[in-house]
Amino acid sequence: MSYYRVRGLITTVLYSGARFLYNLLSMTLTEKIKQYALQLGFDLAGVTDAAIIDADNESYFQKWLLKGNAASMDYLHKNLDKRFAPAKLLGNARSVIVTALNYKPHPAKHVAAKSPTGKVAAYAQYEDYHTFIKNLLHKLGDFITENVDSKPAFKFCVDSVPLAERALAHRAGLGFVGKNHMLINPTQGAQLLLAEIITDLKLDIDQPYPKDILNSKLTTENSKLILIAGEECKGCDKCIQACPTGALNADGIFDANLCISYLTQSNIPEIPKELAEKIGDKIFGCDNCTIACPYHRNAPVCRNSDFKFYPDRAQLNLSDILNMTQEQFDEKFFDSPIRRVGLTNMKRNANICLQNQP
């Protein structure tokens, strides 16, 4: 390689590095935070304030609870004062950083299990997201601390914290809530894991996503809750049609009592026969309403290579589960969301799948 060629390459590298440094230095703190969140492996990042979430969302949620739609998820009835008020989770909270990780698996990576098998929901084909994402949030928190003069306060939230995540994600501009009641991003689809950092830092807030089926359109008609769909889901009922048990209703109500994802992860000793038959071959969770979404079909697969994926988890051999000891179960699923359900419930599910075999 000639001297001039080498000199040209060095100049290009130095110029690129200087340009990157200039861009970084010229960014606001909020821009740096969102960019670093993407570098960590999140697919979306936005910021909203820590103000109370609008009354319509809270009213809808409370009516939903009163109608018994939460099934046996008693924890949803607790901490209602905090769920819609981020500032009650952290004193002097001023901003909420909202992130999302796309977990759509790559079908080509799946390894077929020996028949008979039971299907596992996409998110449980990875390591436990609670631990993985919380570690990412802590790294993001460390980055923020390094870039400010004060010592900021943080509250890291990953699913288990009482917080109206989807409403906050919409407010931070990440997407809209669809008829399947999931947060949907037009680019990243409907299989998103949400997480938040509540902080006492004053950050620049993003504009809410332009359209949302919860956009002040909650009303009551004939004593029934009505959820009026906006433009994003207009004319599409694919998720409702894809639900085998009718957990998603045309009037916009989601009934967890009928949801296969809830049923297969519940502690119900015996699932009613009429519902068990509709579970089909799903041993853990259900993805019907997200897979049916047109936005999901066009979404990319998970790009975070650090998020450990198990190729053999899309399907589980039913005989293996039914003959598994507690020690074997703990060893196989030590870092999986499946472990939270427990061996007894997984054997219950395996028996249902076996009975539903053609």
Backbone torsions as a table, in degrees:
resi	resn	phi	psi	omega
1	MET	NA	133.3	-176.1
2	SER	-69.7	160.7	178.9
3	TYR	-58.4	-42.7	-176.6
4	TYR	-69.2	-33.8	177.7
5	ARG	-65.6	-45.9	179.1
6	VAL	-62.2	-45.1	-179.7
7	ARG	-62.0	-37.6	178.9
8	GLY	-65.1	-41.1	179.5
9	LEU	-65.5	-42.5	179.2
10	ILE	-62.4	-42.1	179.2
11	THR	-62.1	-41.6	180.0
12	THR	-63.2	-44.5	-179.7
13	VAL	-63.4	-45.6	-179.7
14	LEU	-63.7	-39.1	179.8
15	TYR	-66.6	-42.9	-179.9
16	SER	-63.3	-43.1	179.2
17	GLY	-63.7	-42.2	179.5
18	ALA	-65.4	-39.5	179.5
19	ARG	-64.3	-42.6	178.6
20	PHE	-61.9	-44.5	-179.8
21	LEU	-63.1	-40.3	179.1
22	TYR	-63.1	-44.6	179.7
23	ASN	-61.7	-41.2	-179.2
24	LEU	-64.4	-44.2	-178.3
25	LEU	-68.5	-28.8	-178.0
26	SER	-85.4	-7.0	179.5
27	MET	-75.8	151.1	170.9
28	THR	-76.5	165.6	178.4
29	LEU	-58.4	-42.5	-179.5
30	THR	-61.6	-42.2	179.2
31	GLU	-64.5	-40.2	178.1
32	LYS	-62.8	-42.2	-179.0
33	ILE	-62.2	-46.4	-177.6
34	LYS	-67.7	-38.6	178.4
35	GLN	-66.1	-42.3	-179.7
36	TYR	-66.8	-34.9	176.8
37	ALA	-59.4	-40.7	177.9
38	LEU	-68.6	-37.2	177.7
39	GLN	-64.5	-33.2	178.8
40	LEU	-69.2	-20.6	179.2
41	GLY	121.8	-0.8	172.7
42	PHE	-72.4	152.0	179.6
43	ASP	-96.0	-23.1	-180.0
44	LEU	-140.2	146.5	175.7
45	ALA	-151.4	134.9	178.9
46	GLY	-148.9	170.0	-178.4
47	VAL	-132.4	136.9	172.4
48	THR	-132.5	171.0	179.0
49	ASP	-82.8	171.8	-177.4
50	ALA	-94.1	19.2	-179.9
51	ALA	-67.3	161.2	178.5
52	ILE	-58.0	136.2	177.3
53	ILE	-70.5	142.1	-169.6
54	ASP	-52.1	149.4	-173.8
55	ALA	-61.8	-29.3	-179.2
56	ASP	-61.0	-44.1	179.1
57	ASN	-62.7	-44.1	-179.5
58	GLU	-65.3	-43.3	179.6
59	SER	-62.5	-42.9	179.3
60	TYR	-61.6	-45.7	-177.9
61	PHE	-63.5	-42.8	-179.6
62	GLN	-65.2	-40.4	177.4
63	LYS	-66.6	-36.6	177.6
64	TRP	-62.2	-42.6	177.5
65	LEU	-64.3	-45.4	-177.8
66	LEU	-60.9	-29.2	179.7
67	LYS	-80.9	-1.1	177.6
68	GLY	80.8	15.5	-176.3
69	ASN	-74.1	-9.6	179.3
70	ALA	-86.2	0.4	-179.1
71	ALA	55.4	-131.5	-176.7
72	SER	-95.3	14.9	179.8
73	MET	-80.0	73.5	-175.0
74	ASP	-61.4	-27.1	-178.4
75	TYR	-61.8	-22.9	179.8
76	LEU	-70.2	-20.4	179.1
77	HIS	-82.2	-12.3	-176.5
78	LYS	-93.6	158.2	174.8
79	ASN	54.9	35.7	179.8
80	LEU	-62.4	-30.2	179.9
81	ASP	-67.6	-26.4	-179.5
82	LYS	-90.9	-32.0	-173.5
83	ARG	-55.3	-36.4	-176.9
84	PHE	-110.2	14.9	179.0
85	ALA	-138.9	84.5	-177.9
86	PRO	-51.8	-32.4	-177.9
87	ALA	-65.1	-19.5	178.5
88	LYS	-80.1	-9.2	177.5
89	LEU	-94.1	-14.8	178.4
90	LEU	-152.3	122.1	179.6
91	GLY	-60.1	137.9	179.2
92	ASN	63.4	23.6	178.7
93	ALA	-62.5	137.9	-179.3
94	ARG	-125.8	-26.3	-176.6
95	SER	-140.6	156.5	174.7
96	VAL	-129.5	121.0	175.1
97	ILE	-91.4	122.1	-176.9
98	VAL	-112.6	130.0	-179.4
99	THR	-124.1	159.6	176.3
100	ALA	-143.2	139.6	178.2
101	LEU	-120.0	122.9	178.8
102	ASN	-77.5	122.0	-177.0
103	TYR	-110.9	17.5	179.7
104	LYS	-59.3	118.7	-176.7
105	PRO	-77.2	156.5	176.0
106	HIS	-85.6	114.5	-175.6
107	PRO	-59.6	-29.0	-178.4
108	ALA	-68.0	-17.5	-178.6
109	LYS	-86.2	-9.3	-177.4
110	HIS	-71.0	139.9	175.8
111	VAL	-110.0	123.0	-176.3
112	ALA	-67.5	139.9	176.8
113	ALA	-96.0	160.0	178.6
114	LYS	-70.3	134.9	-179.6
115	SER	-69.2	150.3	-1.4
116	PRO	-79.3	147.4	-175.2
117	THR	-128.3	164.4	174.2
118	GLY	-126.0	139.7	-177.4
119	LYS	-80.2	145.8	178.6
120	VAL	-116.4	136.2	179.1
121	ALA	-58.3	150.4	-173.5
122	ALA	-55.4	-44.4	-174.6
123	TYR	-65.9	-24.8	-179.3
124	ALA	-87.5	4.6	174.1
125	GLN	-86.7	-1.1	178.0
126	TYR	-113.4	174.1	170.8
127	GLU	-62.1	165.4	-178.4
128	ASP	-59.7	116.7	-175.2
129	TYR	-67.6	-25.3	-179.7
130	HIS	-56.8	-50.7	-178.7
131	THR	-68.4	-45.8	-176.7
132	PHE	-61.3	-49.8	-176.5
133	ILE	-70.1	-35.8	178.8
134	LYS	-61.7	-37.8	176.8
135	ASN	-62.9	-39.3	177.8
136	LEU	-64.3	-41.4	179.1
137	LEU	-62.3	-39.9	178.9
138	HIS	-64.9	-38.1	176.6
139	LYS	-64.5	-40.2	177.7
140	LEU	-64.9	-39.7	176.9
141	GLY	-62.1	-41.6	178.2
142	ASP	-62.6	-40.9	179.3
143	PHE	-62.0	-43.1	179.7
144	ILE	-62.4	-45.4	-179.3
145	THR	-59.2	-38.7	-180.0
146	GLU	-68.8	-19.1	-174.8
147	ASN	-106.6	10.5	176.3
148	VAL	-130.1	159.5	-178.4
149	ASP	-80.7	-32.9	-178.7
150	SER	-87.5	178.4	174.2
151	LYS	-106.0	98.9	-175.5
152	PRO	-71.9	155.9	175.6
153	ALA	-98.4	143.9	-179.1
154	PHE	-133.0	149.8	166.8
155	LYS	-127.5	114.3	-178.0
156	PHE	-90.6	127.3	-174.1
157	CYS	-123.3	119.1	176.4
158	VAL	-132.2	88.0	170.5
159	ASP	69.6	-48.1	-173.9
160	SER	-79.7	-12.4	178.3
161	VAL	-82.3	136.7	-179.8
162	PRO	-69.5	94.5	-176.3
163	LEU	-150.7	134.8	179.3
164	ALA	-76.1	79.5	-171.2
165	GLU	-61.2	-46.6	-175.4
166	ARG	-66.0	-37.1	177.4
167	ALA	-64.6	-40.0	178.1
168	LEU	-68.4	-39.5	179.4
169	ALA	-62.6	-40.1	176.3
170	HIS	-63.4	-44.0	-178.0
171	ARG	-66.0	-28.0	179.2
172	ALA	-87.6	3.6	174.8
173	GLY	85.4	13.8	-176.0
174	LEU	-79.9	-23.3	-178.7
175	GLY	167.3	-163.0	-179.2
176	PHE	-127.0	159.1	177.7
177	VAL	-90.6	121.8	-175.5
178	GLY	-89.7	-177.6	179.1
179	LYS	-66.0	-19.9	175.4
180	ASN	-84.6	4.9	178.2
181	HIS	66.2	16.3	176.4
182	MET	-101.9	153.5	172.5
183	LEU	-73.2	130.7	-179.1
184	ILE	-121.6	130.7	172.5
185	ASN	-111.0	129.0	-175.8
186	PRO	-55.3	-28.5	179.9
187	THR	-93.0	-44.4	-174.1
188	GLN	-91.7	-8.4	174.8
189	GLY	86.7	-154.3	-170.5
190	ALA	-112.9	-2.2	178.7
191	GLN	-104.2	85.9	-175.2
192	LEU	-127.9	134.8	174.1
193	LEU	-98.6	122.3	-176.2
194	LEU	-98.1	148.4	176.1
195	ALA	-155.9	154.2	-174.3
196	GLU	-138.3	154.7	167.6
197	ILE	-122.6	116.1	173.2
198	ILE	-90.3	132.5	-176.4
199	THR	-139.8	158.7	177.2
200	ASP	-88.7	4.1	176.0
201	LEU	-77.2	144.8	174.8
202	LYS	-91.2	109.1	-178.3
203	LEU	-112.4	163.5	176.2
204	ASP	-73.6	129.5	-176.7
205	ILE	-93.3	149.9	175.8
206	ASP	-87.9	159.8	176.1
207	GLN	-77.3	144.1	176.3
208	PRO	-58.7	154.6	176.1
209	TYR	-57.4	137.3	-172.2
210	PRO	-53.7	-36.6	-176.0
211	LYS	-131.7	147.9	-176.7
212	ASP	-159.7	134.6	-179.0
213	ILE	-70.1	-9.3	175.4
214	LEU	-99.8	11.8	-173.3
215	ASN	-71.9	76.4	179.2
216	SER	54.2	35.1	-179.1
217	LYS	-122.3	29.4	177.1
218	LEU	-89.4	130.6	-177.4
219	THR	-148.6	176.1	178.6
220	THR	-126.2	135.4	-178.9
221	GLU	-140.9	123.0	-178.7
222	ASN	53.9	41.7	178.8
223	SER	63.2	13.3	178.1
224	LYS	-112.1	140.6	176.7
225	LEU	-73.0	132.0	179.0
226	ILE	-118.5	129.6	177.3
227	LEU	-112.7	106.1	-174.4
228	ILE	-84.2	120.7	-177.0
229	ALA	-72.3	142.7	177.8
230	GLY	-92.5	-165.1	-173.7
231	GLU	-63.8	-35.2	-174.1
232	GLU	-62.2	-32.3	-179.1
233	CYS	-110.5	5.8	-174.8
234	LYS	-59.1	129.3	177.3
235	GLY	77.7	4.2	-179.4
236	CYS	-120.5	125.9	176.7
237	ASP	-127.0	23.6	-173.7
238	LYS	-58.8	-39.3	-179.3
239	CYS	-68.6	-38.3	179.3
240	ILE	-65.3	-43.3	179.9
241	GLN	-67.7	-29.8	-176.7
242	ALA	-79.2	-14.3	-177.8
243	CYS	-76.5	115.2	-174.7
244	PRO	-66.1	-25.9	-172.5
245	THR	-106.5	-6.1	-177.7
246	GLY	79.9	24.1	178.6
247	ALA	-66.5	-27.6	175.0
248	LEU	-100.8	120.4	-177.7
249	ASN	-102.4	154.1	179.0
250	ALA	-63.2	-23.3	179.6
251	ASP	-83.8	6.4	174.0
252	GLY	93.5	0.9	-176.8
253	ILE	-93.7	136.6	174.5
254	PHE	-104.7	126.1	-179.8
255	ASP	-111.9	105.7	-177.8
256	ALA	-63.0	-25.5	179.5
257	ASN	-58.5	-24.3	-176.9
258	LEU	-106.4	-4.1	-173.6
259	CYS	-77.5	126.4	-179.0
260	ILE	-64.3	-36.5	177.7
261	SER	-60.4	-43.8	177.5
262	TYR	-66.8	-48.5	-175.0
263	LEU	-58.7	-44.0	-176.6
264	THR	-74.1	-14.4	178.5
265	GLN	-109.4	3.2	-178.3
266	SER	-84.7	172.5	176.9
267	ASN	-100.6	18.2	178.8
268	ILE	-62.8	119.9	-177.9
269	PRO	-58.4	-42.5	-178.7
270	GLU	-137.2	115.2	179.4
271	ILE	-75.7	131.5	-179.2
272	PRO	-49.1	140.6	-173.7
273	LYS	-55.6	-42.3	-176.7
274	GLU	-65.1	-26.2	176.5
275	LEU	-87.8	-37.7	179.8
276	ALA	-58.4	-38.6	-180.0
277	GLU	-64.6	-31.0	-178.1
278	LYS	-85.0	-11.5	176.2
279	ILE	-66.7	-28.5	177.6
280	GLY	64.5	-123.9	-177.4
281	ASP	-108.9	29.0	-179.7
282	LYS	-94.3	111.3	-177.7
283	ILE	-90.5	-22.9	179.0
284	PHE	-153.1	113.2	176.5
285	GLY	74.7	-177.1	-179.1
286	CYS	-157.1	136.0	-179.7
287	ASP	-115.1	8.8	-173.4
288	ASN	-52.2	-46.4	-173.5
289	CYS	-74.2	-21.5	176.9
290	THR	-89.3	-38.7	179.1
291	ILE	-65.0	-34.4	-178.7
292	ALA	-71.1	-20.6	-176.6
293	CYS	-67.1	127.3	178.9
294	PRO	-56.9	-31.2	179.2
295	TYR	-68.4	-29.3	179.0
296	HIS	-69.8	-40.8	-176.2
297	ARG	-58.8	-36.0	-177.4
298	ASN	-93.5	-0.1	-177.1
299	ALA	-77.0	150.7	175.6
300	PRO	-72.6	165.7	175.5
301	VAL	-82.5	168.1	179.8
302	CYS	-56.0	128.3	-177.7
303	ARG	-100.8	-6.3	-175.6
304	ASN	-84.7	100.0	-176.8
305	SER	-71.2	-15.2	178.1
306	ASP	-80.4	-18.4	179.3
307	PHE	-78.4	100.1	-169.7
308	LYS	-59.6	123.1	-178.1
309	PHE	-109.6	136.1	178.5
310	TYR	-106.1	106.0	-177.2
311	PRO	-59.2	-25.0	-176.9
312	ASP	-93.9	12.3	-175.9
313	ARG	-98.6	-7.8	-179.7
314	ALA	-64.9	-32.0	177.3
315	GLN	-137.1	142.8	177.1
316	LEU	-121.1	138.4	176.7
317	ASN	-68.8	126.0	-174.8
318	LEU	-65.8	-38.6	179.6
319	SER	-64.0	-38.0	178.8
320	ASP	-60.9	-43.3	-179.3
321	ILE	-67.5	-44.1	-176.7
322	LEU	-66.4	-28.5	-179.0
323	ASN	-99.8	4.6	-174.9
324	MET	-76.4	139.3	173.9
325	THR	-87.6	166.4	178.9
326	GLN	-61.8	-39.3	179.8
327	GLU	-63.1	-42.8	179.0
328	GLN	-65.5	-39.4	179.7
329	PHE	-63.0	-47.6	-179.2
330	ASP	-62.8	-36.4	-179.1
331	GLU	-71.3	-43.5	-176.9
332	LYS	-70.7	-40.0	-173.4
333	PHE	-111.6	29.3	-174.4
334	PHE	-59.6	-30.4	-178.1
335	ASP	-117.8	27.7	-175.4
336	SER	-115.7	148.9	173.6
337	PRO	-59.9	-22.3	-179.4
338	ILE	-61.7	-32.7	-178.0
339	ARG	-61.0	-31.6	-178.7
340	ARG	-63.8	-28.5	-178.5
341	VAL	-74.8	-34.8	178.1
342	GLY	93.2	153.1	-176.7
343	LEU	-65.1	-40.3	-178.9
344	THR	-57.7	-47.0	-179.5
345	ASN	-70.3	-33.2	177.4
346	MET	-68.0	-35.7	176.1
347	LYS	-68.5	-38.0	174.4
348	ARG	-57.6	-46.7	-179.7
349	ASN	-65.0	-39.4	179.9
350	ALA	-63.6	-40.2	177.2
351	ASN	-62.7	-39.8	178.2
352	ILE	-63.7	-46.1	179.0
353	CYS	-60.7	-39.4	-179.8
354	LEU	-65.0	-41.9	179.0
355	GLN	-67.8	-25.5	-179.5
356	ASN	-89.6	0.7	179.1
357	GLN	-64.1	138.6	-179.3
358	PRO	-66.1	NA	NA
